[in-house]
Amino acid sequence: MLQPPFPYAGQPIAQMSATELAEAVAFHNARYYADGAALIPDAEYDSMVEKLRDLAPNHPLLLQVGAPAQVVEAGDKVQHRVPMLSLDKCNTLEEFQAWVRGLAAAVTGKPVRSLDEAQLWADSATAQVVLTPKIDGLACTFRYRDGQLLLAATRGDGQVGEDVTHSARQVRGVPGRLADAPRGEVEVRGEIYLSLGEFAKVSAQFANPRNLAAGTLKAKDNPAIAPRTLQFFAYDVQGMDFASKRERLQWAAQQGFVPPPHQLLGLAQVPEAFAQAVEARTTWDFEADGIVVELNDVAVAQRLGTTSHHPRWAVAWKFHADSGLTRLVDVEWSVARTGTITPVALTEPVLLSGATVTRATLHNVSNLKRLALRPGDQVEVVRRGGVIPHIERVVVASEAEPIAVPTNCPSCGAPTRLLVRDERHPPVEILVCSQPDQCTTARRRSVLHYCQTLELEGFGDKVVDLVMEAGLVQDPADLYTLQAGDLQELPRMGAVMASNLVAQLDKGRRVPLQKFLCALGISSLGKQTAGLLVSRGDLAALRQLTVAEVAALHSLGDKTAEQVVGGLAERSALIDRLLQHIEVLVERPSGDSPNGPLSGQLVVFTGSLAKMGRRDAQTAVVKLGGLAGDTVTSETTVLVVGGDEFDSPTPSSKLKKARKLQSQGGTIRIVSEPEFWADLEGRA
C-alpha cells in the first residue's frame, strides 16, 4: 500500500489553491479506487472536495462519478454500454418532499406547487416505488452472453470501468450461468461488499470493509482475503425489458442472484419506511448510509430519463449526518462564473466527522432569509451526506442586525439582481451580478473552466490570475493570442514556462465538438447533453437548433433546451472569436455510420423486443446512422413495436401517441420489430 508522503501532506486545506486541491483529490481518488485503500480520513478528503467546490465549482474532477479508469493499473478498461450513473441525494424530510413534488410535476406534466398537490399523485398506482438499502460497497456490472458469464467490470468513472472478471466470478451470489438465459447479452448490476460478520474476523488488520472489498476484488495476485468471502447484491438488469423495477429484482433472484432487501410501497409511505430503516440499520450485516427510492414503473422512469450524473426517477435518502453547534462569524458572498452570487457562512471551528469545519453553504438568498442569520448566532452545522457542511438552524439568536443581501457585486461592484426560480418548489430567490461579462471573478472562473475542460496543461488558477491581472486575457478567446514574450514578463514566469504554455495552446487548437460545448460553461450543457447534441451535426447546425428541437432530443426536456439554446445565443460572439483561433472537430463514436441506412431517422422502440434488449437495439440504430429516442415526439420518424403490442387492448403510451400523430397527418411510420429488422437486412 502507498504511504505518505503524498501530495500536500500536512498542508492546511484552507491555504491550498484549486490546482493543488485538484492534484491532491485526484491522487487520493486513484489510491481509493485503484489500491482499495484510503490514505487519509474520509472527513479530510471530503474537506478537500468541498474546498475545491468552493474555489472551482465546475472543475471536471467534481463531475466524475467514480475514479477515472486510466488511474487503475490492475485490469483492462471496459466501456459501459449504458453509463453507470450516481444517484441524486436528499438528507431531510423536507428535501425528500421537494423531490417528490418535482417528480410529480415531471410525471404529470403539470406544475405542482404544494405538498398536498403532490400527495394526490403520490397516492396513485404510478407512484409506487421500490426501497432498498444504499449499500456502501463497490458498484460492479456482470455481462452475460447467451446466459454465460462473459466479464465483470467496476463502475470506474461511470463511462469506463476496469475488468475484474477473474476475481469477481468467485464472489458469492454471482452465478456463472443464468438459469433462464435470454438470447444475446444482458448485464446484471449491483454492489459487491464484505459482510460485517466476515469483516469482524479481520478488523484488527484492516480499516473498513469497503476498502478491503475493493482491494480484494482488484488484486492481481495474493489478495488480502479470498474473493469468495465477498458477496453481491444485484439491483439492476440491463438488456432486457421489464414492466417494473420489482420484476427486475424477481428475475435476478430466479437466476441465482441475491437482490438487496426491498419493499414495494407508495411514495406516501416512504418517510415512515425511512424511519424504520434508521432503526433497523444496526441489525444489518452490511454497511449502508441511507435508502434508495426508485420508481417501480419502468416506462415512466424511461420517459423521465437521466442527467449526466443521475437518473431523474430515483433518489438516495441519506441517514442523518454528523452535526455540531458553533457561532456564526459572518457571511461571505461567492461569485460563480455564471455571475450567480452564493452566500457562504463563516463560523468558529467545529469538529464534524473528524474534520474541522469553518465554512458552511447557505445555498441561496431564500435560505439566508429563512434562517434570518445574524453575526454571533449560535447555529447547528450539519455535514450533508457526510460531505457538504451547511447551516441547519439557528439555536440561539444574537442581538446583532440581520445580515443584509448585498446590493452590489462583491467582486466588480456592479448592481446585483434577485431572480426567482419558479421551477423550484417553493420558488427560490437567487442573487446574480447584473454584469457578469464585466465581472472580474465571473470572467476568471469562466476562463479557468474553459482551460480545465480542454485540459490545457499549466493553465491553473494561478496562471489564469496572472494573465488576467496583466490585462492579457479577458475571455477564453484571448488565450490563443498569448505570446511567449508577453508571458515571460509576468511575475514568477520564466522563458521556458512561457514557451511551454504557448505550446500547450498551439497543441490544443483542434478541439472535439463535444468537449468544446462543455467548455463554454452553459448551464445544463454537460458531457451527456453535449454528446446528444453532437449527434445532430456540426457546430453550425447546433447553433441553429430551436428549443423544441433540442427538447425532443432523447427527452432532454424544455428547461434544459431553453438553457442550451439560450446559452449558445448568449455566447455567440465568443464562439465566433474562438473559431478564429481553433478548429472544432465533429467526431462520431467509433463504429458509427453517419451515412448508414438509418441516416436521418429518429427511431423509438416500445413493447417487449425479441431480437435484443432495448438499449442494444438503440445502440444498433446509432451504428446504422440513425438517432435513438426514448419517447415519441413530432420528430420521431419510426416507432418499432415489439411483442403483441399491435393487438393489445391497452396499447402503450408510445403507440397511442404515434397513432395520434398519424391521424394528424404526421409522417411517423409504425412497424413491427420483425418488419423493422427485415427491412434493414434487405437494405444492407
C-alpha positions in Angstrom: 0.0 0.0 0.0 1.2 3.5 -0.8 2.1 5.5 2.3 2.8 9.2 3.0 4.4 11.5 1.9 1.7 12.2 -0.6 0.8 15.5 -2.4 0.5 18.4 0.1 0.5 16.1 3.1 0.0 18.2 6.2 -0.7 21.4 4.3 -3.8 23.2 5.7 -6.7 22.8 3.3 -7.8 26.4 3.8 -4.4 27.5 2.3 -4.5 25.3 -0.8 -5.2 26.6 -4.3 -7.7 25.0 -6.6 -4.9 23.4 -8.6 -3.3 22.0 -5.5 -6.6 20.6 -4.3 -7.4 19.0 -7.6 -4.0 17.3 -7.7 -4.5 16.0 -4.1 -8.1 14.9 -4.8 -7.0 13.1 -8.0 -4.2 11.3 -6.1 -6.5 10.1 -3.3 -9.2 9.1 -5.9 -6.6 6.9 -7.6 -5.5 5.3 -4.3 -9.0 4.8 -3.1 -10.3 3.2 -6.3 -7.1 1.6 -7.7 -5.5 0.3 -4.4 -8.7 -0.1 -2.5 -7.3 2.0 0.4 -7.8 5.5 1.8 -4.5 7.2 2.9 -6.4 10.0 4.7 -9.6 10.0 6.8 -12.8 10.4 4.8 -13.5 13.6 6.6 -10.2 15.1 5.4 -10.8 14.0 1.8 -14.4 15.4 2.0 -13.0 18.7 3.2 -10.6 18.8 0.2 -13.5 18.2 -2.2 -15.7 20.8 -0.6 -12.9 23.4 -0.7 -12.3 22.6 -4.4 -16.0 23.0 -5.0 -15.9 26.5 -3.4 -12.9 27.6 -5.4 -13.7 25.9 -8.7 -17.4 24.7 -8.6 -17.3 23.4 -12.2 -13.9 21.6 -12.1 -14.1 18.4 -14.2 -12.9 16.4 -11.2 -16.1 17.2 -9.4 -18.2 15.7 -12.2 -16.7 12.3 -12.0 -19.0 9.6 -10.7 -16.0 7.5 -9.5 -12.4 7.2 -10.4 -11.1 7.7 -14.0 -10.3 4.2 -15.4 -6.9 5.3 -16.5 -5.7 5.6 -12.9 -6.4 1.9 -12.4 -3.5 -0.5 -13.1 -4.9 -3.8 -12.2 -7.1 -4.6 -15.2 -8.1 -3.6 -18.7 -10.6 -0.9 -19.5 -14.2 -1.8 -20.1 -16.6 0.7 -21.9 -20.0 0.6 -20.3 -22.8 0.3 -22.9 -25.2 2.1 -20.6 -23.5 4.6 -18.2 -23.3 3.5 -14.6 -24.6 6.8 -13.0 -24.6 8.0 -9.5 -27.8 8.9 -7.6 -29.5 12.2 -6.7 -29.5 12.7 -2.9 -31.6 14.2 -0.1 -30.9 14.4 3.6 -34.1 15.6 5.2 -37.9 15.0 5.1 -38.3 18.5 3.5 -35.8 17.7 0.8 -37.4 14.3 0.1 -40.8 16.1 -0.2 -39.3 18.6 -2.6 -38.0 15.7 -4.7 -41.5 14.2 -4.7 -43.0 17.5 -5.8 -40.5 17.7 -8.6 -41.1 14.1 -9.6 -44.9 14.6 -9.6 -44.5 17.7 -11.8 -42.3 15.8 -14.3 -44.5 12.7 -14.5 -47.9 14.6 -14.8 -46.5 17.5 -16.9 -48.3 20.0 -14.6 -46.9 22.4 -12.1 -47.0 21.1 -8.5 -46.9 23.9 -6.0 -47.8 22.3 -2.8 -47.2 19.0 -0.9 -51.0 18.4 -1.0 -51.0 18.5 -4.8 -48.0 16.1 -4.8 -49.8 13.9 -2.3 -52.7 13.3 -4.8 -50.2 11.9 -7.3 -48.1 10.1 -4.6 -51.2 8.1 -3.7 -51.7 6.8 -7.2 -50.5 3.5 -8.6 -48.0 5.2 -10.9 -46.2 6.5 -7.7 -45.3 3.1 -6.4 -41.6 2.9 -5.5 -39.1 0.2 -4.5 -37.0 0.8 -1.4 -33.6 -0.8 -1.0 -30.7 0.0 1.4 -27.9 2.1 -0.1 -25.1 -0.4 0.3 -21.6 1.0 1.0 -19.7 -1.3 -1.4 -18.2 -1.4 -4.8 -20.5 -0.9 -7.8 -20.0 -3.7 -10.4 -21.6 -5.0 -13.5 -21.7 -8.6 -14.8 -22.1 -9.1 -18.5 -23.6 -12.4 -19.8 -23.8 -13.7 -23.4 -26.3 -16.4 -24.2 -26.5 -17.0 -20.4 -22.8 -17.5 -19.9 -20.8 -15.1 -17.7 -18.6 -13.0 -20.1 -17.0 -10.4 -17.9 -17.2 -8.3 -14.8 -16.3 -4.6 -14.5 -16.2 -1.9 -11.9 -18.1 1.4 -12.3 -14.9 3.5 -12.8 -15.9 7.0 -13.9 -19.4 5.8 -15.0 -18.4 5.5 -18.6 -15.3 3.3 -18.5 -14.6 0.7 -15.7 -12.0 -1.9 -15.0 -12.1 -5.6 -15.9 -12.2 -7.6 -12.7 -13.6 -10.8 -14.1 -11.0 -13.2 -12.6 -11.8 -12.1 -9.0 -15.5 -11.2 -9.4 -16.6 -14.6 -10.7 -15.6 -16.0 -7.3 -17.9 -13.7 -5.4 -20.8 -15.3 -3.6 -24.2 -14.5 -5.2 -22.8 -14.4 -8.8 -23.9 -17.4 -11.0 -21.5 -18.5 -13.8 -24.5 -19.3 -15.9 -28.1 -17.9 -15.9 -30.9 -20.3 -15.2 -33.2 -18.6 -17.7 -30.7 -17.3 -20.3 -32.1 -14.7 -22.8 -30.6 -14.5 -26.3 -27.7 -12.1 -26.8 -26.2 -10.1 -24.0 -27.6 -9.0 -20.7 -26.0 -7.1 -17.8 -26.7 -7.5 -14.1 -25.5 -4.6 -11.9 -25.2 -4.3 -8.2 -22.9 -3.8 -5.2 -20.0 -6.1 -4.1 -19.5 -5.9 -0.4 -17.9 -7.6 2.6 -20.4 -8.5 5.3 -19.8 -7.1 8.8 -19.6 -10.6 10.1 -16.8 -11.5 7.8 -15.0 -8.2 8.4 -15.1 -8.7 12.2 -12.7 -11.7 11.7 -10.0 -9.4 10.2 -10.9 -6.0 11.6 -7.7 -5.8 13.6 -5.7 -5.7 10.3 -7.9 -3.5 8.1 -9.6 -0.1 8.4 -13.0 -0.8 6.9 -14.9 -3.4 4.9 -15.4 -1.2 1.8 -11.7 -0.6 1.2 -10.9 -4.3 1.9 -13.6 -5.5 -0.6 -12.2 -3.1 -3.3 -8.6 -4.1 -2.7 -9.5 -7.8 -2.8 -11.5 -7.5 -6.0 -8.8 -5.6 -7.9 -5.8 -7.6 -6.6 -3.9 -9.5 -9.4 -2.2 -11.9 -7.0 -2.4 -12.8 -3.4 -5.4 -10.8 -2.2 -5.7 -10.0 1.4 -8.8 -12.2 1.8 -10.3 -14.8 -0.6 -12.7 -13.2 -3.2 -15.2 -15.9 -2.3 -15.6 -14.1 1.1 -17.2 -11.2 -0.7 -20.9 -11.0 -1.6 -23.0 -9.4 -4.3 -26.4 -7.6 -4.1 -28.0 -7.4 -7.6 -30.2 -4.3 -8.0 -30.5 -3.7 -11.8 -30.7 -5.6 -15.1 -29.7 -4.1 -18.5 -30.5 -5.5 -21.9 -34.0 -6.9 -21.1 -37.5 -5.4 -21.0 -39.4 -5.4 -17.7 -42.5 -3.5 -16.8 -41.3 -2.8 -13.3 -38.3 -2.5 -11.1 -39.7 -5.3 -8.9 -39.8 -7.6 -11.9 -36.1 -7.0 -12.4 -35.3 -8.0 -8.9 -37.5 -11.0 -9.1 -35.9 -12.1 -12.4 -32.4 -11.7 -10.9 -33.4 -13.9 -7.9 -34.7 -16.6 -10.3 -31.2 -16.6 -12.0 -29.4 -17.2 -8.7 -28.5 -13.6 -7.8 -29.3 -12.2 -4.4 -31.3 -8.9 -4.6 -30.9 -6.5 -1.7 -33.7 -6.4 0.9 -36.5 -4.4 -0.7 -40.1 -3.2 -0.3 -42.8 -2.1 -2.7 -44.5 1.0 -1.3 -46.4 4.0 -2.2 -44.4 7.3 -2.1 -46.5 8.5 0.8 -45.3 5.6 2.9 -41.6 6.3 2.3 -41.0 8.6 5.3 -42.2 6.0 7.7 -40.2 3.3 6.0 -37.1 5.6 6.2 -37.6 6.0 10.0 -37.8 2.2 10.3 -34.6 1.8 8.3 -32.8 4.1 10.6 -33.7 1.8 13.5 -33.1 -1.4 11.6 -29.6 -0.4 10.2 -27.9 -1.6 13.4 -29.2 -5.1 12.7 -27.9 -5.3 9.1 -24.9 -7.4 8.2 -23.6 -4.8 5.8 -22.7 -1.1 5.8 -25.3 1.3 4.4 -25.6 5.1 4.5 -29.2 5.5 3.5 -32.0 4.1 1.4 -32.6 4.2 -2.3 -36.1 5.1 -3.6 -36.8 4.2 -7.2 -40.0 4.4 -9.3 -41.4 0.9 -9.9 -42.9 1.7 -13.3 -40.1 1.3 -15.9 -42.0 3.0 -18.7 -42.4 6.2 -16.6 -38.8 6.0 -15.5 -37.6 5.8 -19.1 -39.7 8.8 -20.0 -38.2 10.8 -17.2 -34.6 9.9 -18.4 -31.4 10.9 -16.8 -29.0 13.8 -16.3 -25.2 13.3 -16.9 -24.9 12.4 -13.2 -28.0 10.6 -12.0 -31.4 9.2 -13.1 -34.4 11.5 -12.5 -36.6 8.7 -11.3 -34.5 7.7 -8.2 -33.1 9.3 -5.1 -30.8 8.3 -2.2 -32.2 9.4 1.1 -29.1 9.6 3.3 -29.1 8.8 7.0 -28.7 11.8 9.3 -25.2 13.3 9.2 -22.9 14.4 11.9 -23.8 17.8 13.4 -22.4 20.3 15.9 -23.1 23.7 17.5 -20.9 26.7 16.8 -21.1 30.5 16.4 -21.6 32.4 13.1 -18.8 34.9 12.4 -20.0 36.4 9.1 -21.4 35.6 5.7 -19.2 35.7 2.6 -20.6 36.1 -0.9 -19.0 33.9 -3.5 -19.3 34.8 -7.2 -19.5 31.9 -9.7 -18.5 32.1 -13.4 -22.2 32.5 -14.4 -22.5 35.6 -12.2 -24.5 33.8 -9.5 -23.6 35.0 -6.1 -23.9 32.4 -3.3 -23.9 33.1 0.5 -21.3 31.1 2.5 -21.4 31.0 6.3 -18.1 31.6 8.1 -18.1 30.0 11.6 -16.0 29.4 14.6 -14.2 26.0 14.2 -16.4 22.9 14.9 -15.4 19.3 14.6 -17.7 17.2 12.3 -17.0 13.7 11.2 -13.3 14.1 12.1 -12.8 17.3 10.2 -12.6 20.9 11.5 -15.3 23.0 9.7 -15.2 26.8 9.4 -17.3 27.3 6.3 -20.8 26.1 5.5 -23.0 26.6 2.5 -26.2 28.7 2.7 -27.3 27.7 -0.8 -29.3 30.8 -1.8 -30.9 34.1 -0.6 -34.2 32.4 0.2 -32.4 30.1 2.7 -30.5 33.0 4.2 -33.7 34.9 4.7 -35.4 31.8 6.2 -32.7 31.5 8.8 -32.6 35.3 9.5 -28.9 34.9 10.3 -27.0 37.5 12.5 -23.3 37.6 13.4 -22.9 35.9 16.7 -25.8 33.5 16.3 -25.3 30.0 17.8 -26.1 27.7 14.9 -26.2 24.0 14.2 -23.9 22.9 11.4 -24.6 19.6 9.6 -22.4 17.7 7.2 -24.9 16.8 4.4 -24.3 13.3 3.3 -21.1 13.3 5.2 -19.6 15.8 2.8 -21.0 19.3 2.5 -21.4 21.4 5.7 -24.5 23.5 5.8 -26.4 25.6 8.4 -29.3 23.6 9.6 -30.9 26.1 12.1 -30.3 28.9 14.5 -30.2 27.6 18.1 -29.8 30.9 19.9 -30.1 34.2 18.0 -27.8 37.1 18.8 -29.0 40.8 19.1 -26.9 41.9 16.1 -28.6 43.3 12.9 -29.6 40.6 10.4 -27.1 40.0 7.6 -28.1 42.0 4.6 -28.2 40.9 1.0 -25.6 42.9 -1.0 -26.9 45.4 -3.5 -23.6 45.4 -5.3 -21.4 42.6 -6.6 -18.6 41.9 -4.1 -16.2 41.3 -7.0 -16.9 44.1 -9.5 -19.3 46.5 -7.7 -22.0 46.2 -10.3 -25.6 46.3 -9.1 -27.0 42.9 -8.1 -30.3 41.4 -9.1 -32.6 38.9 -7.4 -34.0 36.3 -9.7 -36.9 34.0 -8.7 -36.6 30.4 -9.9 -40.3 29.5 -10.3 -39.5 25.9 -11.3 -38.3 25.2 -7.7 -40.9 24.1 -5.1 -41.3 26.5 -3.4 -39.7 29.2 -5.7 -36.2 30.2 -4.7 -34.5 33.6 -4.8 -31.1 33.7 -6.5 -28.7 36.6 -6.3 -26.8 37.5 -9.5 -24.3 40.1 -10.7 -26.1 42.3 -13.3 -22.9 42.5 -15.5 -21.2 39.0 -15.4 -19.4 39.7 -18.6 -17.5 42.6 -16.9 -17.2 40.9 -13.5 -13.6 40.0 -12.7 -14.4 36.9 -10.7 -17.1 35.6 -13.1 -14.7 36.1 -16.1 -11.8 34.5 -14.2 -13.8 31.4 -13.4 -15.2 31.2 -16.9 -11.7 31.2 -18.3 -10.5 28.7 -15.7 -13.4 26.4 -16.6 -12.5 26.6 -20.3 -8.9 25.7 -19.5 -9.8 22.8 -17.2 -12.4 21.3 -19.6 -9.9 21.4 -22.5 -7.1 20.1 -20.3 -4.7 23.0 -21.1 -1.8 21.9 -19.0 -0.2 24.7 -17.0 -3.3 26.9 -17.1 -4.3 26.5 -13.5 -5.8 29.2 -11.3 -2.5 31.0 -10.5 -1.5 31.3 -14.2 -5.1 32.4 -15.1 -4.9 35.0 -12.4 -1.6 36.3 -13.7 -2.7 36.7 -17.4 -6.0 38.3 -16.4 -4.5 40.7 -13.9 -2.0 41.8 -16.6 -4.8 42.5 -19.0 -3.6 39.9 -21.5 -6.8 37.8 -21.3 -10.4 38.9 -20.9 -12.2 35.8 -22.1 -11.2 32.3 -23.4 -10.6 33.5 -27.0 -7.8 35.8 -25.7 -5.9 32.8 -24.6 -4.9 32.0 -28.2 -3.4 35.4 -28.7 -0.8 35.0 -26.0 2.8 35.3 -27.0 5.8 33.8 -25.1 7.4 37.3 -25.0 4.4 38.8 -23.2 4.1 35.9 -20.8 7.7 35.8 -19.7 7.5 39.4 -18.4 4.9 38.3 -15.8 5.9 37.6 -12.1 7.3 34.1 -11.5 7.1 33.3 -15.2 10.4 32.4 -17.0 11.1 31.9 -20.7 10.8 28.1 -20.5 7.4 28.2 -18.7 6.1 30.9 -21.1 7.1 28.8 -24.2 5.5 25.7 -22.7 2.2 27.5 -22.1 2.1 28.8 -25.7 3.0 25.3 -26.9 0.0 23.9 -25.0 -2.3 26.3 -26.6 -1.0 25.5 -30.1 -1.3 21.8 -29.4 -4.9 22.3 -28.4 -6.2 24.2 -31.5 -8.1 21.2 -32.8 -11.0 20.6 -30.3 -13.6 17.9 -30.4 -17.1 19.4 -30.6 -18.4 17.6 -27.5 -15.6 19.0 -25.4 -15.9 22.4 -26.9 -19.6 22.6 -26.0 -18.8 21.6 -22.4 -16.0 24.2 -22.2 -18.4 27.1 -23.0 -19.8 26.8 -19.4 -23.5 26.8 -20.4 -25.9 25.6 -17.6 -27.2 22.1 -18.2 -24.7 21.5 -21.0 -22.6 18.8 -19.5 -20.9 15.8 -21.1 -24.0 13.7 -21.7 -26.1 16.6 -23.1 -23.2 17.6 -25.4 -22.9 14.0 -26.6 -26.5 14.0 -27.6 -26.2 17.4 -29.4 -23.2 16.2 -31.4 -25.4 13.5 -33.0 -27.3 16.3 -34.6 -24.5 17.7 -36.7 -21.6 20.2 -36.6 -21.3 23.4 -34.6 -23.0 25.5 -37.2 -26.0 23.1 -37.3 -26.3 23.1 -33.5 -26.3 26.9 -33.3 -29.5 26.8 -35.5 -31.4 24.4 -33.4 -34.7 25.6 -31.8 -35.8 24.9 -28.2 -38.3 22.4 -29.5 -35.7 20.5 -31.5 -33.4 20.3 -28.5 -36.2 19.4 -26.1 -37.2 16.5 -28.3 -33.7 15.0 -28.4 -33.7 11.9 -26.2 -36.1 13.6 -23.7 -33.9 16.4 -22.7 -36.9 18.5 -21.8 -37.9 22.1 -22.2 -35.9 23.6 -19.3 -32.6 22.0 -20.4 -33.4 23.0 -24.0 -34.0 26.6 -23.1 -30.7 26.9 -21.2 -28.8 25.2 -24.0 -30.3 27.3 -26.9 -30.2 30.5 -24.8 -26.6 29.8 -23.7 -25.4 29.3 -27.3 -27.1 32.5 -28.3 -25.6 34.5 -25.4 -22.1 33.2 -26.2 -22.5 33.7 -30.0 -19.8 36.5 -30.1 -17.4 34.5 -28.0 -17.9 31.4 -30.2 -17.2 33.4 -33.3 -14.0 34.8 -31.8 -12.9 31.3 -30.7 -13.4 30.0 -34.2 -10.8 32.5 -35.5 -8.2 30.5 -33.5 -9.3 26.9 -33.2 -10.9 24.2 -35.4 -13.9 22.4 -33.8 -14.0 18.8 -34.9 -17.1 16.6 -35.3 -16.1 13.1 -34.1 -18.7 10.4 -34.3 -18.2 7.4 -31.9 -16.0 4.7 -33.4 -18.0 2.2 -35.5 -21.0 4.5 -36.1 -22.0 5.2 -39.7 -23.2 8.8 -40.4 -24.4 7.7 -43.9 -25.9 4.3 -42.9 -29.4 3.0 -43.8 -31.0 4.8 -40.9 -29.4 8.2 -41.6 -31.8 11.0 -40.9 -34.2 8.6 -38.9 -35.2 9.0 -35.3 -36.2 5.6 -34.0 -38.2 4.7 -30.9 -38.9 1.2 -29.5 -41.9 0.0 -27.5 -43.1 -3.3 -26.2 -41.1 -6.5 -25.5 -38.3 -6.9 -28.1 -37.3 -10.4 -29.2 -34.1 -9.9 -31.1 -32.2 -8.0 -28.4 -32.7 -5.7 -25.4 -33.9 -2.2 -25.9 -30.6 -0.5 -25.1 -28.7 -2.8 -27.5 -31.3 -2.0 -30.2 -30.8 1.7 -29.7 -27.1 1.2 -30.0 -27.6 -0.7 -33.3 -29.7 2.2 -34.6 -26.9 4.7 -33.9 -24.3 2.5 -35.5 -26.5 2.4 -38.6 -26.5 6.2 -38.8 -29.8 7.0 -37.0 -30.9 8.5 -33.7 -32.4 6.5 -30.9 -35.1 8.2 -28.8 -36.9 7.1 -25.6 -40.2 8.9 -26.2 -42.4 9.6 -29.2 -42.4 13.2 -30.4 -43.3 15.0 -33.6 -39.6 14.5 -34.7 -39.9 10.7 -34.4 -39.8 9.0 -37.8 -40.1 5.3 -36.9 -41.8 3.6 -33.9 -40.8 -0.1 -33.7 -43.4 -2.2 -31.9 -42.3 -5.4 -30.1 -44.4 -8.4 -28.9 -48.1 -8.4 -29.3 -48.4 -4.7 -28.7 -50.3 -4.0 -32.0 -53.3 -6.1 -31.0 -53.2 -5.2 -27.3 -56.5 -3.7 -25.9 -54.2 -1.4 -23.7 -51.5 -0.2 -26.1 -48.5 1.7 -24.7 -48.5 5.4 -24.4 -45.9 5.5 -27.2 -48.1 3.6 -29.6 -51.1 5.8 -28.7 -49.0 8.9 -29.3 -47.7 7.6 -32.7 -51.2 6.7 -33.9 -52.4 10.2 -32.9 -49.6 11.8 -34.8 -50.5 9.7 -37.9 -54.1 10.8 -37.6 -53.0 14.4 -37.6 -51.1 13.9 -40.8 -47.7 13.1 -39.3 -45.1 11.1 -41.3 -44.2 8.7 -38.5 -44.0 5.0 -39.5 -45.3 2.3 -37.1 -43.7 -1.1 -37.8 -43.4 -4.4 -36.0 -40.0 -5.5 -34.7 -39.5 -8.3 -37.3 -40.5 -5.9 -40.1 -38.0 -3.3 -38.9 -35.0 -5.7 -38.8 -36.0 -7.5 -42.1 -36.2 -4.1 -43.9 -32.7 -3.2 -42.7 -31.3 -6.6 -43.8 -32.8 -6.1 -47.2 -31.1 -2.7 -47.5 -27.7 -3.9 -46.3 
